[in-house]
Amino acid sequence: MGIVDEFDHVAPRLRGKKEGTFAYFTVRDRWPKIVTSLVDQLTRKRDALIEKHGEDASADIADILEKFSRLRYEIMTDKPLINFPESGPDGKMWHDWMEELKTAVMPNDVEELTYFKGPWLFVECYLYRFIYSAFLATKKLADMDYFEDSKRKNFLDHLDQVEEGVAFLMKITAKDSPAHEMFGIHQIMKSSLWGNRADMSLTGGDDHTMFQKMSSIAASVQLKDYILIDDVNWLMVKVLAPLQANPQKLKNRRIDIVLDNAGVELCADLMMAEFFLARGFADKVVLHGKAIPWFVSDTTENDFNWTVDSLHLAGQQSAKLGEQIKKRVEKREIIYKADLFWISPHPYCDMQEKAPELYEELTTSSLVIFKGDLNYRKLVGDRDWDLNTSFKKAVRGFDPCPILALRTLKAETIAGLTDEVLNILLEKFDEDNSWMTSGEYAVCQLGGVPPIEE
């Protein structure tokens, strides 16, 4: 997986061992909080789970709680990572990756791969895979989505915002709607962008309605000054306009969306998929989600199905969208997939080697949209790049087709900022890097096409 390479000197991988960084506070504070919230949830649900699954669930819960108690202690005391107690669909691969990383980081010290010292991206993916492992090893709770309640609550807390967004979508996709494509594209894509602000892995699964006080549609207008890189116009010129014109009369135009959070953000992504299909930019939209519960709020297939089935709760327009999406799923105009690569710790520059079939599939797409912070971290390798490093350099050859990152910033890694933007940030924040992790700033960053200046 490219464990050690020349870029480790140019742009070191982020690690939790550097005090004062967001990665450090994540390991020290956020991860133990997430584990504690799962312990609280299991304790609260214990009787209901036993009633549903029988007495075997009691032993399952006790086993999970014991593992989580040890996990929390090992995180806080920076113990070495251990192999999972089950194989699972990717268990052997994880064993091999860990051995490779231990050897590469410090050949004579296998304890170097710890929660604070290991590469942040690798260890964070390991954490969520370990949590899944604890449930997978049980008799009755292996299929439980232990993050389900918080994801569904996020949707139910934002029904008014969802209905407002869908009503706007219906207006601009109606047959008699005037064709103001640039306006529609900006509104829909920025709505999807700002829906990414609500990330439950940042809050340990706590209620975070405060992150969505305004609807994503309103945010798409009011927060334009907080977008540090906005390549949407260039996306329209180089990618979307040619797709819509379709001079070759193609019938297999495909757009892919690599999803991030369930809840209100998933709703915005479904609106974006419907917009692309209804306005003739694509014949098919492929949605890529996670195969298991992941990073607290990431979308699984159950989340996708439940959200589509529940859209009617938001209102009349949302109910219409739900029915329309169901029809498109039946006709395979909207497809949900969950490749195991999306839950691996690999940066995307390794996809061609580690998941060649997935990479080859993406080469058939006209555009891949990567949603959210984790996808961005994997695009740029979760490294401490100089902020003005080109996006092309940071993705290190990952270019199966044109790619677009829609991300609100929640980690201390970014590439492609102009000197003008850097000067504005320096004047406003000086040496304070909080703008990189607050979720207030964002990028709509295009790759895989010639830059504007060319």
N, C-alpha and C positions, 0 to 999 in steps of 0.2 A: 504493500500500500504506500510505497514511497516513504518508509518510516523516517529515513534520514536522507537529505539531499542538499544540494547547494543552496537552496532557498532558506535553509535554517539559519544561515548567516545574514542573508539579505533581509529577510522578514521572519523573525522567530515566531514559532507557534505560541499562541497565548497559553499561559499556565496559571494555575491558582496559587502558586507559591510566591508570587510577587505581591507583597502587601500593599494595600491601597488601591489595587486594581479592581475592576468589576468582577473579573474571574475569581479573585481572592474572596470577595464578599459573597459571591455565589456559592462557593464551596463551604465557606465558614458559616453562612447564615441561611441561604435559600434552600440548599439541599437538605440539611437537617429538618428544616421547617416542612418541606414537602413530605419527608418520611414520617414526621410526627403527625401530619394531617391524615395520612393513610392509616396510621395506628388509631387515631381518634375515630375515623370513619368505621373501621372494622369493629372497634369496641362498641360503637353506637348501633351498628347494624347486626351485632352478633346474634341476638335472639331471632331476628327476622331471617337471617341466613340459615340458621339451624332449622327453623320452621319450614323453610323452602327446600332445603337440601338434605335434611336428616342429621342425625348425630355425628356422622362423619365430618360434617362441616365444623363441628366444635374443635376437633383435633386439627383440622386444616387451619382454622383461625389461630389457634395456639402456636402452630408451627410458623405461620407467617409473622405473627407478632414477635416471636423469638428472633427470627431472622432480621426483622426491621430494627429491633432493639440493638442487635449487634451491628447492623449496617450503620445506624446513626452514630454509634460509638466509634466505629472504624473511620467514618468520614471525619469526625471531629478530632480524632487523634492521628490522622494521616497515616493510616495503615495501608499495606499493599493491597492491590486488587487481587481477588481470588477467582478461580474458575467457577462457572455456574454448576449447580448440583444436578442439572438435567441437560440433555442434549438439545432438544428443541429443533426447529427447522434450520437454525443457524448456529447451534451450540459449538460444533467443531470448528467452524470458521472463527468464532470469537476466541476459542482456545488458541488457535494458530496465530491470530492477530496479537493477542496478549504476549505470547512467547516471543514473537518477532519484535515487538516493541520493547520488551524487557531487555532483550539481547542488544538491540540497536542503541538504546538510550545509555545503558551502562553495563557492558558485558559481564563485569565481575560483581555486579550488585543487583540481584533480581528484585530487591526491595525498592528500587528507584521508582517503579511504576506504582505510585501512591495517588491518593485523591488530590492532594495539592501539587505534587511534583509532576504528575503525568500531564500530557497535552490536554487542555481543557475540553476540546471537542471530543476527543476519544473517551475521556473519563465520564463526561456528561452522558454520552450515548451508552456507555457501560452501566451507569447508574440506572437508567430507565430500563435497560435490558435485564439488570439484576432484579429490579422490582417485578418485572414480568415473570422472571424465573421463579420467584417466590410463590406466585400464584400457579404457575404452570406445573409445579411439582406436587400440587395438592390433588386429592381425589375428586373434590366437588366444585372447586372454585377456579379451575384452570381457564374457563371461558369468561370470567368476570371482568368487566370493564370498570376498574376501580376509580377511573376519572369521569365516569359517565354523568354523575349527578351535577358536577360543576359545569360541564359542557352544556348540558341541557338547560341549566339555570341561566347560563349566559344568553342563550337563545330566548328563553321566556322573559328575561328581564328587558329585552329590547324589541318587543313586538311592534311598538309604534314606529321605531326607526326602520324596521324591516319593511313594514307596509308603506312607509313614505318612499323608500328606495324603490320598491317594486312598482308603485304607482308611477314614478318617474320613468322607469324602464318601459312600462306599458305605453306611455305617451310617445316615447321616441322610437318605439318599434312598431307602432300601429301602421297599418297599410297606407293610411292617408297622412301620415306624419311627414312634414317637410324634411328633406335629406340634409340636415346639418351634421354631417358625420363627425367633423372635427370636434364640435361641441359635445356630441354624444360620447365619443371615445374618451375625451378628457374627463367627463363627469363619471362615467362608468368605471374607468380604470382608477381614477383617484378615489372613488368610493371603495373599491376593492383595496386600494393601498391603505387608506385610513382605517378600514375595518381591522387592519393588522395591529392597531394600537393595543387592543385588548388581548393580552397574552397571560394566561393563568400560570404559566411556569415562572413568571416574574413575581407573582404574589403567593405562590404556594397553593393555588387553588382557591384563594379567598375571593369573595365577591368583589368585583372590580368595575361595577357599573360606572364609577366615576370616570373611567377611561373613555366612555362613550356617551358623554353628556349631550353632545350634538350628534345628529345622524351622520352617517358616512357621506350622504349626498351633500349636506350642508358643509361638512368638513372639506369636501372636494373643492369648494369655492373659497371658504374662509381661511384655509390653511396653506394656500399656494406659496406663501413666502417661506414656509418651513420645509419646502422640498429643495434639497441641496443640489440635486441633479435631476433634471426633467427632460427626458429624451422622447416624450410621447409624440411630439410633432415629427421628429425624425423617424419614429416607428411608423407613423402613418405614411410618410413619404416612401420609405424604403421597403416596408413589409405589408401593411394593411391595405393601402390603396391598390397596389398591384393584385393583392388577393381578391379584393372586391371587384375590380375591373375584370379579372379572369379572362384575358383575351384568348387563352387556349381552351376555354370551356371545360376546364377540369371539374371532375366530380368527386375528387378525393382530397380536397383541401382540408388540412388538419391543423388544429391549434391544440397545444397541450398546456394544462395548468397544473403545476406541482403545488398541491394545497398546503396550507399551514393549519390555522386554528379552525375548530368546529365553532358552532354558535353563530354569532352575528357576522363574523368574517366569512364563514362558509356561505352564508346567504348572499353576501356581496359577490362572492366568486361564482355562485350559481347565476346571479344576474348577469355577470360578465359573460359567462358561457352562452346564455340565452341571447344576449346582445350580438355576439359574434355570429350565431346561427341565424337569427332573425334578420339581421342586416346584410347577410350574404358575404361575410368575410371567411366563413368556413362551412364545410359540409359535415364536419365531425369535430367534437371537442372531447379530448381525453383528460379526465381528472385523475391525478395520481395522489393517493393518500397513503396512510400507514397500515401495515398489516396487523399491528398490535397497539394497545394503548401507549402513547408516546409523548413525552415532554408535557404532560398534564393535559394539554388542550388540543393536541393535533388530531386531525380528522381521520377516523377509521370508516370502513364500509358501513358499519352499523350507524355511525353518526350521519353519514350521507343519506342512508335510507330513512332514518328517523326524521331528519330535518325536512326532507322532501315531503314525507307523510304529514308533517306538523305545520307546514307553511300556512295552512288554512287558519291556524290559530291567530295569525297576525292580521287577518282581514280579507276582504273580498278579492282584492287584486293579488294578494299573495296566494290565495287559494287557486286562482287561475294559473299563476306561475307554477305551482306545485303540480297541477294536472298536466300542464304543458311539458314540464320536465319528465314526468312519467311517460308521456307519449314518446318523447325523444329518446329516452332510455330503451323503450321497447323497439324503436326503429334503429337503435345503436348510433344515434346522432350524438348522444352523450354516453360516455363509457367511463366506468370507474375501475381503476387498477391499483394494485398495491404490491409493487416489486419489493423484495427483501432488501435491495440496495438502499432504499430510502431510510431503513432503520439500521444501516451500517454506520461505522464511524469514519468512512472514507470521504475525503474531499472529492468534488465532482471531476477534477482533472484525472482521477483514477478510474472513472467509470468505464472507459473504453477497455481497460485491462481487467477490471474486477467484475464488470457486468456488461460484457460485450453485446449481448442480445438486447438489453435495454438501450444501450448507446445506439445500436444500429436502428432500433425502432424510432428513436428520437430524430435520426437523420431523415426520416420520412415526413417529419412535421414541418410546417411553415413557420412556426413560432412556438417556443416554450417559455411560459411565464412562470417564474419562480417566486412564490409568495413567502414573505416573512423573513425573520432574522436567522433562524437555523439554516434555511436554504442558502441565504446569502453567506453565512459563515462557511458553509461547505463549498460554495462557489469560489471564494477567495482563500480557502484553505485554513480559515480561522487564524490568520497570521497578523503580525504587527507591521503592516505595510506602511511605508511613507504615504501620507494622505493624498499626495498628488501622483502616486503611481497609477499608470493607466489601468483601466479595468481589464483590458486585453491581456496585459502582463499578469495581473493578479489571478485571472482564471486559468492561466498556464495551459493554454491549448485546448481548453474545453469549448468546442464549437460545433456540435452536431448539426446546428441550424441557428438562425437568429434566436437570441435569448433576451429576456427582459426580466430584471429583478425589481419587484415591487416590495419595498421593505421599509418599515419604520425602525429606526436605529435603537437597538437594545444590547449591543455588545461593542467592545472597543476595537473594532476592525472595520475599515472602509477603504476603498480605493477610488481614484478617478475624480477627486475634487479639483476644481480650478483654483488658480491663485487668487482670483477675485473672491470666491467663496471662503477660502482659507483666511484671507485678510479680514473678512466680516466676522468670522467665528473667533479669530484671535482678538479682535477688538472687543467683542462682546463677552468672551469667556476667559481670555488670557490663557493661563495654564490649566484651567478647569476643564476636564474631559466629560463632564456630566451630560453634555449635549449628545454624546455618542451612545448613551445608555438610557435616556429618559423616555424614549418613545415619542418625543415631540418633533423630531426631525425625521426626514424620509428621503428616499431616492426612488426614481423611476429610471433605471439604468439599463441601457441597451448595449448588447454585445453581439458579435457574430456578423456585423455589417460594417461597411466602411464608416469611419467617424465623420462627423459633420464637416470638419475642415477639409476633408478630401472631396 
